Amino acid sequence: MILDQMLNLLKIVYREDLSPAYALDFDEEGNAYIGMGSFMAKLDKEGNEISWRKTSYDNWMILYIKGYIFVAANEMTGMYFRQSLYVLDKHLRDIFRMTT
């Protein structure tokens, strides 16, 4: 959902092929970075899709800092789930990965 400053509904962004969003953060231009299970999306401030990608991990938390997107994730490694930290650029491309 996109709301105005008075919390009035402006637009609903919805895709049937996605699970609910678990993680969300915004950059200085108002673009939204959204994590939905094993998918990520970047939307502009009007809710239009800019980029989209499937990930090999479940996105649980997203934090945008100075041009970088930090993603806390659960990732299947062998037979176990591991906690991972991914760093992405503003185009949702992987830069760095660390797994516990």
Backbone bond lengths (Angstrom), bond angles and torsions (degrees), N, CA, C in turn:
res aa  C-N    CA-C-N  psi(-1)  N-CA   C-N-CA  omega(-1)  CA-C   N-CA-C  phi
1 M - - - 1.434 - - 1.520 109.10 -
2 I 1.289 115.96 142.86 1.455 121.83 173.69 1.521 106.98 -115.03
3 L 1.331 115.24 125.32 1.456 122.08 -177.46 1.522 109.37 -116.82
4 D 1.340 116.02 153.97 1.457 119.11 173.25 1.527 108.99 -86.88
5 Q 1.325 116.66 -174.98 1.470 120.36 -176.91 1.528 113.19 -66.33
6 M 1.319 117.10 -19.72 1.466 121.28 177.46 1.535 111.24 -96.09
7 L 1.336 116.49 9.59 1.454 124.77 178.82 1.529 113.52 67.76
8 N 1.324 116.02 25.69 1.464 120.77 173.03 1.519 108.37 -82.66
9 L 1.319 116.16 138.62 1.457 121.20 -179.12 1.527 110.38 -69.16
10 L 1.344 116.12 125.07 1.459 121.55 177.02 1.523 111.80 -102.66
11 K 1.342 116.16 -40.29 1.458 119.62 -174.99 1.521 109.53 -161.29
12 I 1.331 115.97 147.28 1.460 121.88 172.18 1.525 107.46 -111.33
13 V 1.312 116.16 126.16 1.468 122.32 177.38 1.515 106.61 -102.35
14 Y 1.332 117.03 122.65 1.461 120.58 -172.88 1.515 110.29 -147.55
15 R 1.318 115.34 140.00 1.464 122.07 171.74 1.513 107.79 -135.19
16 E 1.320 117.15 131.12 1.463 121.17 -178.19 1.515 113.36 -66.78
17 D 1.334 117.69 -27.76 1.463 120.80 -175.50 1.528 113.46 -85.10
18 L 1.328 118.25 10.51 1.462 120.93 -177.22 1.515 112.12 -118.71
19 S 1.331 113.87 152.45 1.454 119.83 171.58 1.536 107.63 -83.61
20 P 1.333 117.63 170.38 1.467 119.55 178.22 1.527 111.33 -61.31
21 A 1.304 116.15 154.13 1.466 121.50 178.69 1.522 109.84 -73.61
22 Y 1.321 115.84 133.66 1.457 121.99 176.82 1.513 112.04 -103.91
23 A 1.328 116.89 -25.48 1.452 120.66 -172.86 1.523 109.29 -137.29
24 L 1.341 115.52 143.12 1.453 120.06 -177.06 1.520 109.80 -155.07
25 D 1.325 116.02 136.61 1.460 121.18 170.35 1.519 108.09 -153.32
26 F 1.331 116.29 165.18 1.460 122.63 -175.53 1.521 110.61 -125.67
27 D 1.346 115.78 148.87 1.460 119.78 173.73 1.530 109.84 -95.16
28 E 1.329 116.27 -178.75 1.460 121.45 -176.16 1.535 113.11 -67.94
29 E 1.318 117.82 -14.98 1.468 121.50 178.94 1.530 112.24 -94.93
30 G 1.332 117.33 -2.04 1.457 121.30 -179.82 1.517 113.79 91.44
31 N 1.344 117.75 3.49 1.462 120.38 176.18 1.523 109.03 -71.14
32 A 1.325 116.09 143.15 1.462 121.92 179.77 1.519 109.73 -103.57
33 Y 1.322 116.86 138.12 1.463 124.40 173.27 1.519 105.93 -112.03
34 I 1.332 116.25 119.13 1.455 121.39 -170.78 1.522 110.05 -123.35
35 G 1.334 116.79 132.93 1.454 122.70 174.85 1.516 109.64 -109.41
36 M 1.328 116.32 125.58 1.461 122.53 -178.53 1.514 108.03 -130.94
37 G 1.322 117.99 93.90 1.461 119.70 -177.86 1.513 109.70 59.50
38 S 1.324 117.62 -119.43 1.468 120.54 -179.07 1.534 111.27 -103.77
39 F 1.323 116.87 33.77 1.460 122.84 175.20 1.517 109.29 -131.08
40 M 1.323 116.30 150.03 1.456 122.21 173.24 1.515 108.66 -131.23
41 A 1.322 115.18 148.13 1.463 120.08 177.70 1.514 109.33 -140.69
42 K 1.320 114.91 151.60 1.453 122.38 171.06 1.526 106.22 -119.69
43 L 1.340 115.79 124.34 1.459 122.35 179.89 1.514 109.20 -119.05
44 D 1.337 116.65 146.96 1.455 118.86 174.28 1.526 109.09 -78.34
45 K 1.331 117.49 177.02 1.463 119.83 -174.03 1.525 113.65 -69.25
46 E 1.342 117.22 -11.58 1.457 120.30 173.71 1.529 111.97 -92.08
47 G 1.322 117.66 -2.49 1.458 121.59 178.93 1.509 114.55 91.37
48 N 1.331 117.32 10.51 1.463 121.30 177.79 1.526 110.07 -83.93
49 E 1.316 115.87 137.85 1.460 121.17 -178.02 1.528 111.02 -70.91
50 I 1.328 116.21 127.14 1.468 122.79 176.29 1.516 109.89 -99.91
51 S 1.328 117.05 -51.33 1.458 122.00 177.85 1.513 109.83 -140.15
52 W 1.318 112.74 163.07 1.451 120.26 -173.86 1.516 108.42 -155.55
53 R 1.313 118.83 140.38 1.461 120.61 174.76 1.514 111.81 -157.73
54 K 1.323 114.64 151.15 1.459 122.04 171.60 1.523 106.34 -90.43
55 T 1.322 116.36 142.06 1.460 120.66 179.03 1.524 109.72 -116.39
56 S 1.315 116.10 161.08 1.468 121.16 177.70 1.530 110.90 -88.45
57 Y 1.303 116.91 6.73 1.461 122.47 -176.42 1.526 109.34 -136.68
58 D 1.338 115.64 162.63 1.458 121.79 175.52 1.524 108.73 -90.96
59 N 1.317 116.28 125.02 1.465 123.23 -179.04 1.522 109.71 -82.37
60 W 1.326 117.78 120.36 1.460 120.47 -178.72 1.518 113.05 -111.54
61 M 1.305 117.09 -28.69 1.457 119.70 -179.90 1.522 108.47 -150.12
62 I 1.323 116.68 139.06 1.458 122.15 178.18 1.521 108.14 -127.74
63 L 1.329 115.07 136.21 1.456 121.19 177.19 1.520 108.10 -135.49
64 Y 1.328 117.36 122.95 1.459 122.47 178.04 1.526 108.53 -97.10
65 I 1.353 116.61 125.88 1.466 121.64 177.07 1.518 108.66 -139.92
66 K 1.338 116.74 116.50 1.468 124.30 171.46 1.526 114.13 45.99
67 G 1.313 117.20 51.02 1.456 121.23 175.40 1.514 115.77 90.97
68 Y 1.314 117.57 -1.10 1.454 121.48 -179.85 1.522 110.10 -120.95
69 I 1.322 115.92 144.92 1.452 122.19 176.81 1.524 107.67 -110.62
70 F 1.323 116.38 121.10 1.452 122.77 177.89 1.520 107.59 -100.47
71 V 1.326 116.02 126.73 1.458 121.30 -176.22 1.523 109.26 -121.35
72 A 1.330 116.14 119.14 1.459 121.09 171.30 1.519 106.31 -88.35
73 A 1.335 116.00 129.89 1.459 119.95 -170.94 1.520 111.90 -141.07
74 N 1.324 115.09 159.53 1.462 123.43 167.11 1.514 106.75 -105.16
75 E 1.315 116.02 132.92 1.461 120.48 -175.87 1.521 109.36 -136.39
76 M 1.319 117.00 133.38 1.462 121.34 177.47 1.527 108.79 -77.45
77 T 1.326 116.26 119.86 1.456 122.51 177.45 1.520 106.79 -123.99
78 G 1.321 116.64 109.83 1.457 119.34 -174.03 1.510 109.15 66.81
79 M 1.332 116.08 -120.41 1.469 120.66 -179.89 1.526 112.06 -104.75
80 Y 1.328 118.34 7.87 1.463 121.54 -173.53 1.523 111.40 -125.57
81 F 1.331 115.08 149.43 1.453 120.38 169.94 1.518 107.87 -83.63
82 R 1.306 116.48 135.16 1.457 123.08 177.80 1.519 108.65 -122.02
83 Q 1.327 116.15 148.33 1.447 120.63 173.49 1.528 107.75 -83.88
84 S 1.322 115.41 134.75 1.454 120.82 -177.55 1.514 109.89 -131.41
85 L 1.312 115.27 153.89 1.456 122.17 172.36 1.513 106.94 -120.06
86 Y 1.310 116.38 124.26 1.458 122.58 176.11 1.510 108.67 -112.41
87 V 1.319 116.13 142.93 1.461 121.95 171.73 1.522 106.48 -117.43
88 L 1.340 115.77 126.84 1.455 122.53 -178.29 1.524 109.34 -120.81
89 D 1.326 116.20 158.70 1.455 119.19 171.52 1.529 109.05 -87.86
90 K 1.333 116.97 -178.47 1.464 121.17 -176.33 1.529 113.51 -68.41
91 H 1.342 116.55 -9.66 1.463 121.11 177.86 1.528 111.45 -101.62
92 L 1.346 116.10 13.71 1.470 124.50 178.77 1.522 112.89 66.55
93 R 1.320 116.89 27.86 1.472 121.32 176.34 1.521 108.90 -95.23
94 D 1.349 116.08 137.83 1.469 122.05 179.67 1.512 110.52 -64.89
95 I 1.353 115.33 135.29 1.459 122.41 173.98 1.523 109.95 -114.75
96 F 1.332 116.57 -40.85 1.460 121.13 -173.71 1.518 109.39 -151.48
97 R 1.347 115.67 150.17 1.460 121.31 177.01 1.520 109.22 -142.96
98 M 1.327 116.36 137.40 1.451 121.67 174.93 1.521 107.44 -136.33
99 T 1.324 117.28 130.85 1.467 122.52 -179.39 1.517 109.08 -121.41
100 T 1.339 116.04 140.77 1.468 120.32 179.00 1.512 109.93 -79.51
